[in-house]
Every structure is written in structure tokens, then in C-alpha cells.
Amino acid sequence: MVRTQIQLTEKQFQALKRVAARERISMAEVIRRALYRVVAAESLPDREEIKRRALAAIGSCHSGIPDLAERHDEYWAEDIARDHLR
């Protein structure tokens, strides 16, 4: 591990201390976990990219069943019953 030093306000320090005590982990571990969440979020696509992908997926799957939207529960129940009999 690499040792580093940070400066916190008194309020941040007290909050960090409370979280560490509640979770029964070190303050350093709280900071590492928080940093991990921030870094992981950086690698996710941005909201516009997520929206673009979702819109591109709309209508891309076709079941060939014309009334699937209206009767999906019935079709699902039939599939479950058929799988259960196998």
C-alpha cells in the first residue's frame, strides 16, 4: 500500500470517525471504499451514452407473438407450467 496524507475539516473528520465506528472498520478503509466508488463511477458510461444505448435497444427484439404485450402473464404462466412438467 501507498501511504498518503489528506486534510479534512473537523466536520468531515467526525463524520468519517462515526462511519468507521458504525461499520467497525478503520477510517482508512472508509476512505478507500469511498474512493473506490468514485473511481468505479468514472469508468461507467455517462448518462447520455446510457440513454443512447437504451433507445437503440427499443424494438430490437421481436417475439413473433402479436398479442404478447396484452397476454404476457398468461404466456409466462404457460412457460412455467411447461418447464415444471419436464
Residue, then its C-alpha position, 0 to 999 in steps of 0.5 A: m500500500v501507498r501511504t498518503q496524507i489528506q486534510l479534512t475539516e473537523k466536520q468531515f473528520q467526525a463524520l468519517k470517525r462515526v462511519a468507521a465506528r458504525e461499520r467497525i472498520s478503520m477510517a482508512e478503509v472508509i476512505r478507500r471504499a469511498l474512493y473506490r466508488v468514485v473511481a468505479a463511477e468514472s469508468l461507467p458510461d455517462r448518462e447520455e451514452i446510457k440513454r443512447r444505448a437504451l433507445a437503440a435497444i427499443g424494438s430490437c427484439h421481436s417475439g413473433i407473438p402479436d398479442l404478447a404485450e396484452r397476454h404476457d402473464e398468461y404466456w409466462a404462466e404457460d412457460i412455467a407450467r411447461d418447464h415444471l412438467r419436464 
